[in-house]
Amino acid sequence: MPIYMYQAAYTAEAWAAQMKNPQNRVEAVGRQACEAVGGKLLGGWYCFGEYDLVIIADVPDNASMSAIALAVGSGGAIKSSKTTVLMTGKEIVGALKKATTVAKNYKPAR
């Protein structure tokens, strides 16, 4: 199954609600969301910077990861998010080999 990194930033209201009732929502919500689409949560963390949390998810396909992002985003606690497809070393080597073939046939517009 493909692996994805989902990053999200909470709204001020979501942080205020969590301060009233502190709990690790990343683990709970991430695991539940991944399992709902037939996948699994590989890990979830809070972080500093542009995003407040990150999960690494092993889910069946792009539609499944999109469903997770849409469901989490529609809850109102997230102000912005970003999903990144992660590739193994084997996958990038395969892509590099295919790129060689594409490059031989590709003619940039000038």
VOBA-1610 file (N, C-alpha, C; in pm, whole numbers, padded with zeros to 5 digits, always signed):
BEGIN
Met+00085-00119+00000Met+00000+00000+00000Met+00088+00124+00000Pro+00040+00230-00063Pro+00115+00356-00061Pro+00122+00416+00080Ile+00227+00491+00102Ile+00245+00559+00231Ile+00235+00709+00209Tyr+00165+00777+00298Tyr+00141+00920+00286Tyr+00179+00992+00415Met+00222+01116+00399Met+00243+01204+00514Met+00134+01310+00508Tyr+00057+01321+00615Tyr-00049+01422+00624Tyr-00009+01520+00733Gln+00000+01648+00698Gln+00035+01753+00794Gln-00084+01846+00807Ala-00110+01892+00928Ala-00224+01981+00950Ala-00192+02084+01058Ala-00259+02197+01046Ala-00247+02305+01145Ala-00385+02327+01208Tyr-00387+02329+01340Tyr-00511+02352+01413Tyr-00554+02498+01409Thr-00683+02521+01423Thr-00735+02656+01442Thr-00711+02696+01588Ala-00719+02826+01615Ala-00705+02874+01754Ala-00814+02813+01842Glu-00932+02799+01788Glu-01044+02742+01864Glu-01016+02595+01900Ala-00955+02521+01808Ala-00923+02381+01836Ala-00819+02371+01947Trp-00720+02459+01946Trp-00621+02459+02053Trp-00687+02493+02187Ala-00777+02591+02186Ala-00845+02630+02310Ala-00926+02512+02366Ala-00994+02440+02279Ala-01072+02323+02323Ala-00981+02215+02380Gln-00865+02195+02317Gln-00771+02094+02366Gln-00710+02134+02500Met-00693+02264+02523Met-00640+02310+02651Met-00739+02281+02765Lys-00869+02285+02734Lys-00971+02256+02834Lys-00977+02107+02866Asn-00943+02024+02767Asn-00948+01879+02783Asn-00828+01816+02712Pro-00708+01826+02773Pro-00587+01778+02706Pro-00591+01627+02677Gln-00560+01593+02553Gln-00550+01454+02512Gln-00475+01445+02380Asn-00421+01328+02351Asn-00348+01307+02227Asn-00447+01274+02116Arg-00494+01375+02046Arg-00592+01357+01938Arg-00527+01301+01812Val-00399+01325+01793Val-00332+01277+01671Val-00340+01125+01663Glu-00305+01059+01771Glu-00306+00913+01773Glu-00449+00860+01757Ala-00541+00914+01833Ala-00679+00864+01831Ala-00746+00886+01695Val-00743+01007+01646Val-00809+01039+01520Val-00736+00975+01403Gly-00603+00980+01404Gly-00526+00922+01295Gly-00549+00774+01279Arg-00545+00701+01389Arg-00566+00555+01383Arg-00706+00522+01334Gln-00805+00590+01389Gln-00944+00567+01351Gln-00966+00597+01202Ala-00912+00707+01155Ala-00930+00746+01014Ala-00864+00647+00920Cys-00743+00604+00953Cys-00671+00510+00867Cys-00742+00375+00861Glu-00786+00328+00975Glu-00855+00199+00979Glu-00989+00204+00906Ala-01055+00319+00906Ala-01184+00334+00838Ala-01173+00314+00687Val-01055+00337+00630Val-01037+00319+00486Val-00956+00193+00454Gly-00939+00105+00554Gly-00867-00020+00531Gly-00716-00009+00540Gly-00667+00096+00605Gly-00523+00115+00618Gly-00480+00112+00762Lys-00359+00161+00786Lys-00311+00168+00924Lys-00227+00293+00945Leu-00231+00339+01067Leu-00149+00453+01109Leu-00011+00401+01144Leu+00091+00452+01075Leu+00228+00412+01107Leu+00286+00496+01219Gly+00237+00618+01234Gly+00283+00705+01341Gly+00216+00840+01334Gly+00211+00908+01447Gly+00154+01041+01452Gly+00227+01124+01556Trp+00255+01248+01522Trp+00333+01335+01610Trp+00280+01478+01606Tyr+00300+01549+01716Tyr+00282+01694+01717Tyr+00415+01756+01680Cys+00413+01876+01624Cys+00539+01936+01580Cys+00530+02089+01586Phe+00645+02153+01575Phe+00655+02298+01570Phe+00660+02341+01424Gly+00626+02466+01399Gly+00641+02519+01265Gly+00508+02548+01198Glu+00508+02538+01067Glu+00390+02569+00986Glu+00272+02478+01018Tyr+00302+02353+01053Tyr+00198+02256+01085Tyr+00212+02211+01230Asp+00099+02175+01290Asp+00096+02136+01430Asp+00103+01985+01451Leu+00072+01911+01349Leu+00072+01766+01361Leu+00109+01702+01228Val+00156+01579+01238Val+00187+01500+01119Val+00151+01356+01149Ile+00090+01290+01050Ile+00069+01146+01059Ile+00131+01082+00936Ile+00178+00960+00955Ile+00226+00878+00844Ile+00126+00763+00833Ala+00064+00753+00717Ala-00044+00657+00696Ala-00012+00561+00583Asp-00043+00435+00604Asp-00029+00331+00504Asp-00172+00292+00464Val-00220+00350+00354Val-00358+00328+00312Val-00362+00279+00167Pro-00476+00221+00124Pro-00481+00154-00006Pro-00449+00238-00129Asp-00491+00365-00132Asp-00476+00441-00256Asp-00501+00590-00233Asn-00487+00669-00341Asn-00507+00814-00332Asn-00647+00850-00285Ala-00747+00777-00332Ala-00885+00807-00291Ala-00902+00788-00140Ser-00838+00685-00086Ser-00848+00661+00058Ser-00782+00772+00139Met-00665+00816+00094Met-00597+00925+00165Met-00674+01055+00149Ser-00730+01077+00031Ser-00813+01196+00010Ser-00933+01195+00104Ala-00993+01077+00122Ala-01108+01065+00212Ala-01070+01103+00355Ile-00951+01060+00398Ile-00904+01096+00533Ile-00887+01248+00543Ala-00818+01307+00445Ala-00793+01452+00448Ala-00924+01530+00445Leu-01018+01486+00363Leu-01147+01556+00353Leu-01226+01544+00483Ala-01229+01425+00540Ala-01304+01406+00665Ala-01244+01486+00779Val-01112+01481+00793Val-01046+01556+00901Val-01065+01706+00879Gly-01046+01750+00755Gly-01061+01893+00724Gly-01202+01945+00743Ser-01302+01860+00721Ser-01441+01906+00732Ser-01488+01917+00876Gly-01408+01869+00971Gly-01447+01874+01112Gly-01439+02011+01174Gly-01368+02104+01111Gly-01360+02241+01160Gly-01242+02271+01252Ala-01164+02170+01291Ala-01052+02194+01381Ala-00923+02228+01307Ile-00921+02206+01177Ile-00801+02224+01097Ile-00815+02349+01009Lys-00712+02436+01013Lys-00717+02556+00928Lys-00642+02536+00796Ser-00545+02445+00793Ser-00474+02414+00670Ser-00411+02276+00682Ser-00392+02212+00566Ser-00330+02080+00568Ser-00257+02055+00437Lys-00178+01950+00437Lys-00097+01914+00321Lys-00076+01763+00323Thr-00094+01700+00208Thr-00071+01556+00197Thr+00043+01533+00099Thr+00137+01448+00137Thr+00253+01417+00053Thr+00262+01266+00036Val+00275+01222-00090Val+00297+01080-00116Val+00444+01051-00087Leu+00471+00946-00011Leu+00608+00908+00022Leu+00649+00788-00064Met+00774+00788-00109Met+00822+00682-00195Met+00940+00611-00130Thr+00950+00481-00154Thr+01064+00405-00106Thr+01183+00430-00198Gly+01301+00389-00154Gly+01419+00399-00239Gly+01401+00319-00367Lys+01340+00201-00356Lys+01315+00116-00473Lys+01224+00188-00573Glu+01122+00256-00522Glu+01030+00328-00611Glu+01100+00442-00684Ile+01186+00516-00616Ile+01253+00627-00682Ile+01353+00577-00786Val+01418+00463-00759Val+01509+00406-00858Val+01430+00367-00983Gly+01313+00308-00964Gly+01227+00274-01078Gly+01186+00398-01155Ala+01153+00504-01083Ala+01114+00630-01148Ala+01231+00689-01225Leu+01350+00683-01169Leu+01469+00736-01237Leu+01496+00659-01366Lys+01476+00529-01362Lys+01496+00448-01483Lys+01393+00485-01590Lys+01269+00503-01550Lys+01165+00545-01645Lys+01192+00685-01697Ala+01245+00772-01612Ala+01274+00909-01653Ala+01378+00912-01764Thr+01471+00818-01762Thr+01572+00809-01868Thr+01505+00784-02002Thr+01407+00696-02004Thr+01332+00667-02127Thr+01252+00790-02171Val+01186+00854-02077Val+01107+00973-02110Val+01198+01083-02163Ala+01311+01102-02099Ala+01404+01209-02139Ala+01454+01190-02281Lys+01470+01066-02326Lys+01514+01040-02462Lys+01412+01084-02566Asn+01285+01080-02528Asn+01177+01112-02621Asn+01116+01249-02600Tyr+01154+01317-02493Tyr+01095+01446-02459Tyr+01171+01559-02526Lys+01098+01645-02591Lys+01156+01764-02655Lys+01090+01888-02595Pro+01165+01965-02514Pro+01105+02084-02452Pro+01068+02188-02557Ala+00960+02260-02530Ala+00919+02368-02618Ala+01018+02484-02605Arg+01052+02543-02716Arg+01146+02655-02713Arg+01088+02772-02784
//
